[in-house]
């Protein structure tokens, strides 16, 4: 996980550039390029609390574009996204339900993006959805990534063959050629459902090959769209490359800013992390590194001066993040009417209609209260764990993985935080339970001893209402509060294994743990979410390989209720208080 202190450690090595000149700049540069950028919209098309929203973002971009072009210099303007242009959360369900309109793609078209990187979230719902999304842009803008191989995914490869996806591209502004190179995180398969898309782990080499090809063509200005999902990694990449002028980082919530920049509360400038930040490239030349938070909340504005050879010589002090505000804010802008009418209004109407979209009924109140799902088995916890297990086994064959034996979901991943009353269950209810779009994942071949260690983590903080407490399916287990709790460090290393889990029995009667001892036998295939599979909430999967299955936890819950249960959640199957899947050993 990125922290400011870790980034500053790299910065000390890299040196600084900031918004002052990076060299002895001429009084009148040969070419000034305004780079408008953002970490993708993440499907947050509708504004929230007077900030963000695609329509307000469009207006802000138009104003910044017009301002940049009001110059007696030779000037150009580009709008670039560093990736994560859509995320499978509630607003994106409007696109999936539309019959062919991808509202995020339409927004990018109308706003006038010039190019985009590819992040991890574009692959969340598997490559087919991404291929449809890119086709939905209609060739209006290219997507770039130097280190992805699409050969095993025909839909994406076809787009690569026609140039809708490329390793790098050249854009023209006022006759000036600008090279754009993309870089996508090498751990793509662990953060999305990339299936047959291969991410080259040697990112710097792949990017450098494209830079070298561009410079061989006398392209003097080079911009890298980097999506490492960790700002420290973006900054490190900048230091490995030669011939780069600007690197736009993506995937991190970081907002680089300078004192006096107007930010969205509670954002604030971080000491030592100005806009732009500097890295020293492998050729010893400073690279301007910039980043903004996504969700249409900011437009990054880098005003860069170049000499005739395409060398970056100065950064205009007006550079920095420009927040996207509406409502009663002092810097509010009106929404762009076309983006509002064609994108925001249909999505907002869809979101409002989710509450009316009934997918089933429940004979019993379903307990999602935070104090319960984080401390006890609940009937909603059982329902969501059953949904993960069912969905995993619906998808497993298509992703080449073995069916799951068991499933677990951490209590902290279950939201809504209320008692859902008996009666109709709507699609909105499933988004309230699972609002984050976590992916259903399968971790195969988990040794029985490791599975016990994983469950020890689930009960290690009891009796506190800790988010790591597990809701389960496919097995029962008994734990002893008087046993030694597991301790895990921040790196996920188990320091004390724990002795609280005393019995684990699969639904078919197979005993995995008895009297605290592991019973020898074959490993287990575990269905969970990608957050836990990567070690979230300190779950000690110990770096075991896993496969994301191209469906979110919310989609799994909705489909399970509507399809597997036929829309009927019965009191017999999901009684109040649960059915005894998790039992506490009492003296």
N, C-alpha and C positions, 0 to 999 in steps of 0.2 A: 504494500500500500504506500502511496506517495505521501510524504510529509514535507512541510516547508523546510525543516532542518536538513533533510536528506538532499533536497534540491539545492539548498544553499551550499552544501558540501561540494557538489559538482560545480556550482557557480564560482566558488573560490578558485577552482582549477581553471575554469573557462575564462575568467576575466569578465569585464563589463563593457557594455556599450550604451544602454539606456537611450533616452530620446535625444541625447546630444549628438553632435556629428561623430561619425565613425572614422573620419579621415579629414584631412585638410580639404574641405569642400569648396568648390568654386562658388563664386557669388551667384551664378545662374547655371544650375545643372543642365546637362544635355536633355534629360528626360526625368519626369516625375511620375511615379506610379502610385496611385492610391489603391491599396489592397484592402477591400472590405471582406471580412471573413467571420465565420462562426463555426463552433462545434455544432453539428446538425440539429435540426429542429426537434428530433426525437418525438415526433407526432403531437407535440404540445401546440396544436394549431389554434386553440381557443385561449384567449388571455385569462390570467388568473390574478386576482387582487390588483388590478390596474397595471400589470406588467406583462410583457410578452405577447404572444399571439402572432400568427402569420400575417394578418392584415396590417397590424401596427408595425411589424418588422418591415413590411414592404414599403410603407410610407417613409420610415426612417432611412432605409436604403436609398430610396429615390432622392431624398433630400441630400444625403451625403454624396451621392453620385453627382448631382447637379452642382454642389459646392466644389467638388474636385475639378469639374470641367470648366469652372469659371476662372480661367487663368490665361495669362499671356505666354505661359511656358508650353513646351511640348509635353502633354500630359496624357495619362491613360487611367482607366479604372477597371478593376476586376472584382467580381464577387465570387468567393470560393468557400466551399464547405469542407470541413475535415472529416466528414463521415458521421454515421449514426443519424441518418436523415429520417428514419422511422423506427419505432419501437412498438412491440405488440402489447400496447396498453389500450385502455378504453377508446380513446379517439381513433386509433388505427382500426378498430373493429368497424368503424363507419366505412372504411375503404373495402374491407373484406365483405361487407354486406351490400355494397353498392352495385355489384354486378359488373365491375370493370373499371371504375374510376378510383385511382389512387390519389387521394386528396393531398397527401404529402408531395407526390410528384407534380401534381397540378400547381401547388403552391410554389415549388421551386421554378417551374416554368414561368409563372406569372411574375415572380419576383425578379427573375432574370439572372440566375446563377450561370456562371461561365464554366465551372468545372467542380467536381466533387471527388473527395477521397472515398474509400470504402472502409467503414468501421466494422465492428463485430455485430452490432444490432441489425444491420442489413441482412444478416444470415440467420437471424433467430428462428424464423419460420421455414427454414431450409432454402436451398438455392432456387427452387421453382418460383417462390413468391418474389425473391429479389429479381429474377429474370422478368417477371411480369411487371414489377415496379419500374425497372429501367426501360422496358418497352413502353410503359405508360408515360415516360418523359418524352417519348416520341423523337429521340435523337437530338433533342434541344440542347443537351449538355452531356459531355463525356464524364465517365467515372474512371479514376486512375488508381492503379496499384501495381507496383513493380514486382512484388514478391508473391503474387497469387497465381496459381495454375488452375485453369478451369477445364482442362481437357476431359476430366471424368464427369463433367456436368454439361450435357449438350446444349441446354438452354442458354447458359451463361457463355459457353464457348462460341455459340453462334453470334452473340452480341459482341464478344471480343473480336471475332473475325471481321465484323463490319465496322469496328472502331467505336462502338458505343461504350465499350470498356477498353482501356488501353493501359500500358505500363507507364507511358508518359505522353504528353501532347505539347503542341506549340500553339500559343494564342498570340494574336497580333493586336497591338494597340498603337495607333498613330504610326504605323509602319515599323514599330519596334517589336521584335520577337521575344516572347517570354516562354520559357520551358516550365511545364508543370509535371512533377513526378509524384506518384503516390506511394505510400508505405503502409502496410496493414500489419497489425500485431501478429507475431509468429504463433502465439498460443490461441489462434482463432478457434480451433476445434473445441477448446475448453471453455470458450466464452460464448459460443453460438452453436447453431446446428448446420455447420458448413458442409457436412456430408463428404462429397467427393472433391471439394475444393481444397487444394493443398497450399499451405502457407510456408514459404521458404523461411527457415529459421535464420538464414544468413541475410538479414534484411539490409544491412549496410552495403554488402556486396551487390545485391540486386539493384538497389537504388543507385549506387555509384555507377553501375554499368549503363544505366539510362542517362545519368548526368554526363558521362563521358561521351555517349552517342550524341547528346544535344550539343555539347561544347564543340564536338568535331564538326558540327553543322554551323558553327559560329553563332550559336545561341548564347548571348552574354548574360541574360538574367535568368536565374534558376530559382524556382520556388518548390519546396517539398511540402506536400500535404501528408503529415505523419499522424497515424492513429495507433499509438501503442497502448492506449487505455491507462497509461501511467505517465504523468508528466516527466518524472525522472528519466524514464526510458526515452521519451521524445528528446529531452535535452541531451542525453547521452548519444543518441543517434546523430544529432547535429554535429557533435564533436568528432564523429567517425568519418564524415563526408568531406570531400573537396569540391570546390566550385559552386557552393550553395550560397545564395544571398539571404533567403528568408525561409524559415521553417515554421509552418503553422501546425501547432499541436492539437490533438483531438482525443476525446475519451475521458479526460479528467474534468472534474467540476471546478478546477482552478480558474480564477479571473485575475490575470495580470493587470495591474493598475498602478497609477502614480498618485501621489498626494493631490487632492483637489478634484479628482475624477468623481463624477456623480454616479454612484452605484446603487443597486437594488438592495434595500435592507434585508438581511444584516450583513451583506458583503462589505468588505473594507480592504483597502490596500494592505498587502503583507510586506512587512519591512524586508528589504533586500530583494524583492521580486517585482521590479518595475516592468513597465510596458514600453518598449520591448525588452526582453531579457537577452543576454548575449551568451553565445557559446563560441569557442574558438574552433574552427573547422580543422580537419586533418592537414589542410594546407596553410594553417596559421592565420587564416583570414576570419574576421568576426562574422558570425551568422546571427541575424536578428531572429529571435524565437518569440512567437506570440501565441496567446491562448485566450479564449473566452469560454464562459459557460454556455451550454446549449439551450434548447427549448425556446428558441426565438427570443431569448431574454436580452441579449447584447448583440450589437454589431461591432466587431473589432475593426479599427481603422488604423492602418499603418500607411503613412505618407512617406514614401521612400524616394530619395534622389539618387540618380545614377549618372555616371559619366558616359562618354561616347562609347567606351569599350564594354559597357554594361556592368561596371563595378559599382557596388553600393557605397555612396560617399557621405550620405547624411540622412537622418531621420527627423522629420518635421516635429517640433514639440507639440503640435496639435494631435499627434497620434495617441491612441488609447482606446479603451472600451467605451462605447456609446450605448447607454441603456435604452431599452425599448419600453416606453411608458405611455399610459393612456389615462383616462379618467380625470381625476382632479390633480394629478401630479404637475409640478411647475413646468416640466419639459414634455408634457403630453403631446402626442400627435394623434391625428384622426386616423382611423383605419382606412386602408386603401379600399375603395368601394368594390372593385372587381374581385379582389381576393376575399373580401368579406362575403360577397354574394355567392361566389362559386366554390369557396372552400370553407370558411369559418361557419357560415350559417348552416349549411348541410350537416357539418360535423356536430355542431351544437344541437341541432334538432335530433340527430341520431342519439346523442348522449342523453337528451331529455327523454327519448322514447325507450331507452333501455329499461327504465322502471316499469314500463307497460308491457315489456316483452316477457311473458310468462313462460318459463321452461319446465315448471313442475309445481307440485304442492307437497307440503310436509304435514304429517299428522302430529308432529311434536315440535316444540320450540328447539331451535338449534343454538348451542351455546358457543359463541365466539368471544365471550368476555375475556379481556386480557388476563385478569387474575386467574382464570380457569384454564385456558388453553396453554398457559405457561407453567402450570403446576399440577394439573390432573388430566387424565383421559376425559374427553368430552365427546358428545355425539357428533358435533360438527368436526372435531378433530378426526374421529373415525371416518366420517364421510369423506373428508378431503384426502386422507391417506388411502382409502379405498379407491378414490378417483385416480390418484397417482399410479397405484398398482395396476388398475384396469387399463389406463391409458398407455402405460409403458408396455403392456403386453399386447395392446392393439398395434403399437408402432414398431415393436422390436424387430420383427422380421425385415421390415423395409429398410432398417438401418444396419442390418447384419449383426445384431446382438442377441444373446440368449434371453428368453423370457425372465422376468424378475420373480424372485421368490417372496420378497418382502418389500415393504415401503415405509418410509418415514418422512415426516414434514416437521420442521421446527415450529414451536408455538409462536415465535416471533415473526414467522412468515405468514401467519393467519391474522388478518386485520378485521375490520368491521367493528370489533371491540364492543359488541352488544349481543343481547339475546335476540336472535331472529325469531319472531313469533310464528306459531303454527299457521299454516295457510299458504297462499301463493308464494312461489320463489321466482324471482325475476332475474334476467340477465344482469341487471344492475347489482343485485345481491352478490352474484359471483365475482363481479369486479370489486365490490367492497371487501370481500374476503381476500381476494388475491389481486391487488391493484398494480403490482410491480412488473408483471410479465416475466417472472422467473420461468426457466425452461425445465420441462420434465427430462430427467436424465437417468441413465442406468449405469451403475458401477458394477461390472461383472467380477466374478471370481474373488470375492472378498473372503479371506480365510475366516473361519469361525472365531478364532482368537481375536482377530481384528474387529469383527462385528461386535464382540463383547466390549472391546475397548471403545468402540463408537457409541454403544448404548451407555457406557459409564459416563461419557461426556454429557449425554442427555439428562442424567439425573445428578450431575456433579454439583450443581448450585442449589439444589433443593435444601430447605423449603422456600428459598427466595423465588419470586416470580421472574425467572430468567428466560430470555427468548430461546435458549438452546433446548429447553424441555421438548421432548419428541411426542408427536401423535403418530400412531403406527397402524400398519395393516399387514396381514399375512402371518402374524405370530402373536404370541402373548409373552410378557415377561414380568418377573417379580423382582423387586429391588428392596434393599434393606437400608433404611435411613441411618442406622447405626454403623454401617460400613464406612471404610475410608473413601472419601470423595476423590475423584480423579483431579489432577492439576495438569494444566497444559500451558506452555509459554506462548508468547505472541507469534512465534514462528510456527506454531502448531505441533511442537515437539511435546510428547507426553512425558512429563516429569514423574508423576505418580500415577500408575495405571488405574487404581481404584478397585474397591472390593464391594461395591454396592449391588451390582447386578448378580443375583443368585440363581436365576432360572430363566431360560429362553426356550420356548417350545413353538415350532412352526404349526400352522393350522392343520397340516396333515398328520400331526402327532410326533414329528421328528424332534427329538430333544437335542438342543444345541449346547445348552449350559445346564448343569445340574449341580445343586449345592455349591455354586460359585465356581465350579470347574468346567472347562470346555470339554465337550464330548467329541472325540475325533470323528471326522466325516468330511464330506465334500464341501467346498466353499459355497457361498451364497451370492446370488445376483440381487443387488439392492436398487430399487427405484427410489429416487429422491428428486431434489431440484438442483440445478447447476450451482447455486450459491453454496449449498452444503457440500456438494461433490468437490468443489474447489477448496474446501476447508473453512467455509464461513461458519461463524459462531463457534470457532475452534473445533469443529468436527474433525476427528483424526482419521480421515480417509488416507492420509499419508501419501498423497500424490498419486494414488491409484488412477489408472486411465479410466475415463468414462466417456459415454456418448450421449450428447443431447439429441432429443428425438423430434425436434421441429414443431413442438406444440408447447404452449404455456400452461402453467398450473391452472390459470383461470379457464382456459379452453378445456382442460381435462375435467375440471369440476362441472362445467356446464354440460359437456357431452355425456359425462357419467350420469348426471341426473336425468337428462332428457332421453338418452339412448339405453344405457345399461339398466337403469331403474324404471324406464318407461314413464318418467315424470312423477313417480310416486315414492316419496321418502316416508317409510312407515315407522310407527313407534316400535314395532317388533324388531325391525332391523337396526334402528338407531334410537334406543331408549334414552331418556334423560339420564345424565350421569355416566353414560357409556355402558359397555357390556362386559367389562372385566378384562380388557386386553392388557391393561397395566395395573398391577396389584402391588400393594405395599406390604412388606413383611412386618407384622406387629409382634411385640413380645408375648 
